[in-house]
Amino acid sequence: MAIEFNHTIVAARDRTESATFFTEMFGLPAAKEFGPFLAVTIDHGASLDYAQAPEGADIAPQHYAFLVSEAEFDEIYGRIQQRGLQHWADPHGQHPGEINHHDGGRGVYFPDPSGHHLEIITRPYGSGG
């Protein structure tokens, strides 16, 4: 049996703001209502299902990494720059305003409105280069 990722629930301070941010940054269609969630469909039918966190609830930041093409990286990174978003070449934020070149590709980290850590990479880690 092949195992395929289907969905995950993403806690958000404002589910509409976070889902809209994600779809705009990644150039995806608008999120769709699915029960209490706003579902954003990504590749292979998988989705990020944004859930409204209770008022005043602490949201533990999560890390979401996405493998993108070189052209998609350029588009997304362009949006990061246009919006003046903080971004880093590393997960610890020691290289602000930079991208990395791990495995011969490019990568960058940036926050979403709820404080989750988004990462885009053009080569899987450990793929060489």
Salt bridges, closest charged atoms under 4 A:
GLU24 OE1 - ARG83 NH2 2.44
GLU33 OE2 - ARG15 NH2 2.96
ASP43 OD2 - HIS44 NE2 3.23
GLU70 OE1 - ARG106 NH2 2.74
ASP74 OD1 - ARG106 NH2 2.76
GLU98 OE1 - HIS95 ND1 3.95
GLU119 OE1 - HIS63 NE2 2.73
